[in-house]
Amino acid sequence: MFDDDLPKKPKAHEVGMLLDAMSVEELSDRIALLEAEIARLKAAIEHKQKSKSVADSLFKL
């Protein structure tokens, strides 16, 4: 048997992907992955907002 014959599991979550074949553990792992990504995105937004606020205050007349 070759590795190419085995079904490949998706490595990343895709919005709208089929969830029927995933176990409860796999679904829980996906939730954790997505929650971590949401936290990362929120941190990036906060950083950008702070940078913008500093820039705005420097260039105000």
C-alpha positions as CSV (number, residue, x, y, z in Angstrom):
1,M,0.0,0.0,0.0
2,F,1.3,3.4,-0.9
3,D,0.9,6.6,1.1
4,D,-0.7,8.2,-2.0
5,D,-3.6,5.8,-1.7
6,L,-4.6,7.0,1.7
7,P,-7.1,9.9,2.0
8,K,-5.4,13.1,2.9
9,K,-6.7,15.1,5.8
10,P,-6.9,18.9,5.3
11,K,-4.1,20.7,7.2
12,A,-6.0,23.9,7.7
13,H,-9.6,24.8,8.2
14,E,-11.5,26.1,5.2
15,V,-14.7,28.0,5.7
16,G,-17.6,25.9,4.4
17,M,-15.6,22.6,4.4
18,L,-17.5,19.4,5.0
19,L,-17.5,18.4,8.6
20,D,-19.3,15.0,8.4
21,A,-16.2,12.9,8.2
22,M,-14.5,14.6,11.2
23,S,-14.5,13.2,14.7
24,V,-15.5,15.2,17.8
25,E,-11.8,15.4,18.6
26,E,-10.9,16.8,15.2
27,L,-13.7,19.3,15.4
28,S,-12.5,20.4,18.9
29,D,-9.0,20.8,17.5
30,R,-10.4,22.9,14.7
31,I,-12.2,25.1,17.2
32,A,-9.0,25.6,19.2
33,L,-7.1,26.4,16.0
34,L,-9.7,29.0,14.9
35,E,-9.9,30.5,18.4
36,A,-6.1,30.9,18.4
37,E,-6.3,32.6,15.0
38,I,-9.0,34.9,16.2
39,A,-6.9,36.0,19.1
40,R,-3.9,36.6,16.8
41,L,-6.1,38.7,14.5
42,K,-7.5,40.7,17.4
43,A,-3.9,41.4,18.7
44,A,-2.9,42.6,15.2
45,I,-5.9,44.9,15.0
46,E,-5.1,46.3,18.5
47,H,-1.4,46.9,17.5
48,K,-2.4,48.6,14.3
49,Q,-5.0,50.8,16.1
50,K,-2.3,51.9,18.6
51,S,0.1,52.7,15.9
52,K,-2.5,54.7,14.1
53,S,-3.4,56.6,17.2
54,V,0.2,57.5,17.9
55,A,0.7,58.6,14.3
56,D,-2.6,60.7,14.4
57,S,-1.5,62.4,17.6
58,L,1.9,63.3,16.1
59,F,0.5,64.8,13.0
60,K,-2.4,66.8,14.6
61,L,-2.0,70.5,14.5
